[in-house]
Amino acid sequence: MLSFVPVAFSAYSAVRRHLHWTLQNLVSFADRSGKCFPSVRTLAAATGTPRSTVSRHLAQLAAEGVIARQRRPGGVYAYVIEARFLPAARGVSHSREKGVPPARREEQESKKTGGAPARFAKSGVSFGEMPDERAKWEARLRSWRQSRFWLPLWGPKPTEPGCFAPVEVLAAHG
């Protein structure tokens, strides 16, 4: 699906009405300087009209001076569209305010998950803080018992002397 930047139709008043759709589709392939080189087959697919019609429209647009086309090796054409038909030309496009996009934040809160980051919205898992230290240690020890997973920042492992886990939690999970 092609997207178009709104263009003032006063620029199109000099162009015959049946050529507008072909010209707009050609503009969608153009770079900022108006150069493009889509094939007739590509333009026909984009406009939804037969190749012969697109070819005839391109010849008419060139004859009216709306586009300049130059035949390249292999039978393809390179097109240059007159600046007044390009969306970036002054007085043609609707003016747009330039704005600074918001700073990117890696984890923004999602409205539908109630505070969980948006990338975790589908899982339904809450990654909020645990209520107290005891609950944190119980979760760590449960993980240790199931998978032997232990992070170095948690201190010595439960099997090592000097473990930071509270004694009552260690005894309950021992």
C-alpha positions, 0 to 999 in steps of 0.5 A, spaced: 500 500 500 502 506 497 502 512 502 502 519 499 503 526 502 498 531 501 499 536 495 495 542 493 491 540 487 492 547 484 499 544 482 495 539 478 490 544 474 495 544 468 495 536 468 489 533 464 485 529 469 486 522 467 493 523 468 493 525 476 493 518 478 499 515 474 503 522 476 501 521 484 503 514 483 510 516 480 511 521 485 511 516 490 517 512 487 521 519 487 526 521 491 527 528 494 530 531 487 524 527 483 528 522 480 525 515 480 526 509 475 520 504 476 518 499 471 511 500 467 510 493 470 511 496 477 507 502 476 501 498 473 501 494 479 501 500 483 495 504 479 491 498 478 491 499 470 494 496 464 501 497 462 499 499 456 495 505 459 500 507 464 505 507 458 501 512 454 500 516 460 507 516 461 508 519 454 503 524 455 506 526 462 513 527 458 509 531 452 506 536 457 513 537 460 510 534 467 516 529 467 522 528 463 524 521 461 530 518 459 531 511 456 536 507 459 540 501 457 535 495 457 529 499 455 527 502 462 526 509 463 529 514 468 524 519 470 525 526 473 519 529 476 518 537 475 519 540 482 512 543 483 509 536 483 513 533 489 511 534 496 517 537 498 517 543 494 515 549 497 507 551 496 505 544 494 505 540 501 501 542 507 506 545 512 508 541 517 511 543 524 517 540 526 518 537 532 523 533 537 521 526 538 520 524 545 526 521 548 526 513 547 525 510 554 527 502 554 521 500 558 515 505 558 509 503 563 503 500 559 496 503 561 493 496 560 498 492 564 497 497 570 505 499 570 508 493 567 513 494 562 509 494 555 514 488 552 511 484 558 504 485 557 502 479 553 505 474 559 500 477 564 506 476 569 507 482 574 514 484 575 513 489 581 517 489 587 516 484 592 513 486 599 519 484 603 526 481 604 523 475 607 519 474 600 525 475 596 529 470 600 524 465 599 523 466 592 531 465 591 531 459 595 525 456 591 529 457 585 536 455 588 532 448 590 529 447 583 535 449 578 541 451 583 541 458 580 544 463 584 546 470 583 553 472 585 550 479 588 546 475 593 552 473 596 554 466 598 550 460 596 545 456 601 550 451 601 556 455 603 558 458 610 556 466 611 549 465 606 546 472 607 539 469 607 535 469 614 536 463 618 528 462 619 528 462 611 534 457 611 531 453 616 524 453 612 527 451 606 533 447 608 
